[in-house]
């Protein structure tokens, strides 16, 4: 898988994990699945950063997301 795609999938999973964690804490239960998704998201993002030569800069992220969406469409 392309590092750009891996990074975007990791970012999407991280964004989806946040409401799940908040929901689990507000219901008084342990956020097991949400924590696993957050760990997976972090792992995907770290893997993508390591695979990309020179890594990513913060300013590159919007263009990476648009490029991956464009590739999917």
Buried (B, 14 or more C-beta within 10 A) or exposed (E): EEBBBBBBBBBBBBEEBEEBBEEBEEEEEEBEEBBEBBEBBBEBBEBBBEBBEEEBEEEBEEEBBEBBEEEEE
